Amino acid sequence: MKQLLILSGKGGTGKTTIASAFIKLANAKAYADCDVDAPNLHLITGWNSEPKKADYYGLPKAKINTELCIQCDQCRQNCRFDAISIDKKYKVDPFACEGCGVCEAVCPVEAVSLKPAVAGELMLYANERKVFSTAQLKMGSGTSGMLVAEVKKQMKSAAVDAQLAIIDGSPGIGCPVIASLSGVDMVLIVAEPSISGIRDMERIINTAAKFGTKTVICINKYDTNIENTEKIEEFCKKQGLNFIGRIPFDSDAVKAINNGQTIVDIDCTSGMAVKDVYYKTMNLLFEKDDG
């Protein structure tokens, strides 16, 4: 299974819009939304059925047995995250607790223990033709990278016969992006021709390079700033990166997304441009197989 990961250095570049178009053009049998903090690929991929859901347990959280507690205050004093407080009885703030286990170790009467805690919800849409894996991280949870790894694992397990998997990643360079990058065959970076867009593009290119992953670049909404578009293309040329196309700003694309469609479901300029980007990406992704 070839895995294509679509990333952006910042939010709002149109990454998911392009990912959904690729899924439609490829008639992909396997795809995933690894933006577990704010998944939205399901809104435009046409699934009407309910997904199979499963709780995801991340890092454990501390729990205090108030019947055993002698209120020695050792747990509160040694908690570096200020997750333990007292109001007649000691209690743990689950949003502040990092599950480090110090409170459990210092308690003289074993009143503190670490308990499994639900950190998110895994979701798998599947039928005889295709598989879509995604998840929703629970608010306040810090295990986004681990949950992304489970999303990818779930997709691969359910779609063992698929030749291509398209993965919509998270913006930025944090833990979910690192987990998304692991094991993929190619990264398509969607850049934006703004000052922050260029800087964030450079950061995600450097991150992908540390994994030794083949990287290609396209620019979305290129005509909103031609000067910065040319700077991105020149940067790619100097770095020896494959620049594979420009996609224009298109008000029809906004209408399509608002109607739950992809930009290749309608006749529009952005849809035509993304088709060219798609075919160039596929040629590069499978070029070894063609040899």
N, C-alpha and C positions, 0 to 999 in steps of 0.2 A: 504494500500500500504506500503510494507516494503521498506525502503530507505537505500541503501548501498552507502556510500561515500568513494571514494578512494583518499587518500592524500599522500603527501610526505613533508618532512621537507625542502627540497631544490629542485631546478629544475634539470632536467637531470637524475632523478633516473629511469625513465621508467614508471612513473605513468600512463600516457595516453596510452602507449602501453598495459599495463595490463588492463586498463579500457576497451579498445576496444575489447580485447580478452574476457573479462567477458560479454560484451554486446552480442558478437557473440555466446558464449557458452550458455547463458541464453535465447537467442532469445528474448531479452528484448523488451517489448512493450513500455517502457518509459525510457528515459535516457536524461542526460543533461551534458553540458560542462559549468562548473561554473568558469573556468579560463578566466574571461572576459577581462583581460589585453592582453592575447595572446591565444585565442581559436584556437584549431587545431584538435579537435576530428572529425569534419566534413570531414576531409581529408581522413579518413580511415573507415568511417561508411557507405559508399555506397549510399549516397543520390544523385540522379541525378536531382531531381526537385528543383525549386527555393523555398526558404522559404517565409513564410509570415513575413513581416518586419513591425516594428513599432518603432517610435522614443521614446526614454526613456528620460524623463525630471527629472534631479536630482535637486541639489540645484540651486536656482535662481542666476542670475548675475546682478550686478548694471549697469544701463544705465543712461547716462546724457543727458538731453534735453538741447542742447547748446543754443536754443532760449530763454529759461527761465534762464539759468545760468548767474549769476552776477559776477562770478569769485572772490568770496570771499575767496576761497582757504580752506574753512573749511573741505570739503570732503577729499582733498589730505592730509591735516595736520593730520587728525584723522584716516586715513587708516593705520592700523598696518601691512598690507600686501604689502604696496607700489604698489598697483594696479592702482592708479590714477596718471596721469601725465598731463602736459600741453604743448602743442605746438600750440600756438595761441588759441586753444580751448582745454577744458578739455576732456579727454577720459579715458576709463577704459580698462585695459588689462584683457580680459576674462580668461586667463590662470592663472593670479595671484589672481583674485577676488575669495573670499571664500563665497560671498553672505551673509555676517554677518549682513548687513543692517545699520551699523554705519553711512555711508555716507548719506544714506537716512534720518536718524534721525537728523543729524546736519545741513542739508541744509535748510537755512532760507526761500527759495523761492520754495521749493518742485520741484527742477529741477532734482533730482535724484530719481530713482525708481528701484525696483527689478523686473526683467523680467524672465519668465521661460526660461531655457536654455537647449538645447539638450545635454545630457551627454553620450549618447550611443545609440546603436541600438539593439533592441530585435529581435530575429529570431526564428521562429517556423517551423520545418519541420514536416509534419503530413500526414498520409494516413490512410486507414481503418485498418491497421495492427499495426502501431507503431507511436510514437511521440518522437521527438528530439528537446529539447529546448536549446538555446544558446544565446549569445549576444557578442557584441564588444563594449568595453568602448572607448569613444572618448579620443583622446590624451589630456593629461593634466587634465582630470576630476578626482575628488577625491571622487567619490561616488560609488566605486567598490562594497562595501558591499551591498548597497541598490539595485544595479543592479543585483547582485547574488540572492538576495531575490526575485526579479521579475522573474528571470529565473526559479527558483524552483516553484514559484506560477504558472507560465505559464504552466510548465510541468504537475503539478498536476491537473490543471483545464482541460487540454486537454486529460488527460489519466486517468480518474476517475476509470476505470475498471481494471487497471493494478495491478497485485499483487506484482510486484517488479519494483523498479526504481534504476538505476545505475547512480551515479553522479560522474563525473570527476571534482575534485576540483582544487584549485590553490596550488602551492607550498608555503611553509613558514607558518607563523602564523598570517598574517595580516587580515584586514577587510573582504576580500572575503572569507577567510577560516572560520572566525567566523560565517559569514552569511551562509556558506555551512553547518557547523556543526549543526546549529539550526534545531531541529526536526527530525534528521536522526536516524535510528535504530542501525546502526553499522558503524564503521570506519575501513577500511583496510589501514594501513600505509605501504607504499612501502619504505623500507630502502635501503641505499647504504653502502657498507662496506668500507667507507673512514672516515678519522678523522672528517671532516666537516659533513659527512652524519650521523655519530653517534650522534654528538651534536645536529644537526637539528632534528633528529628523536626524541630525548629526549624532545625537545621543543614542538613538535607537539603532542607527547603523553601527556605531561602535560596540553596542551591546551584542548585536547579532554576530559581529566579527569575532567576538570572544568565543562563540560556539563553533566557529568555522563554517557557518551556514551560508549557502549561496543566497545572495541578496539582489533583488531588482527594485527599481524605483519608478513610481509614476506620480504625476502631480494632478491633484483634483482642484477644480475651480482656478485653473491656471491663468485665465484671462482677467482675474481680479487684480493681478499685479504682474505684468509682463516682465518688469525688471527683476523681481525676485524669482520668477520662473526661470529666467535665463541664468541667474546665479546658481540655482539648484542644478540645472543641467550642466553648467560648467564645473560645479563641485563633483558631480558624478563622473564626468570625463576625467578629471584630475585623479580621482580615487580609483579609477578603473572599474566603476560600477555600471551595471546594465541599466540604462535609462530607457524605459519602454513605452512612454507615451504621456500625452496631455489629455486631460478631461476638462471640458469647459464648465463654467457655472451655468446652470440650466434650471429655470423656474419650473419647467415641466417635471423635472426630477422630484422636486418638492411635492408636487401634486400627486405623483405616482406613489411616493412613500406614504403620504397621508391617506391614500386609498388602499394601502396594504399591498402594493405592487412593487416589483423591482423595476429598475430603469430600462431593462431590456424587454419588459412586457409591453411597452408603449413605443411609439415612433418619436424619438427625441434625440437631440444632438449629443447629450451625455451618454445615452445608451449606445449610439453608434461608436463613440470614442472608446467606451469601456469594452466593446467587443474586440476592437483592435488590441487593446491592452491584454485582454484575456488570451487571445490566440498567440501573442508573443510570449506571454508567461508560460503557457502550456508547452510551446516549442522548447523553451529553455528548461522547463522542468523535466521533460521526457527526452531531451536530446541524446542522452547516453543510450537509452533504449533504442533510439532510431539508428544508432551506430552499430 
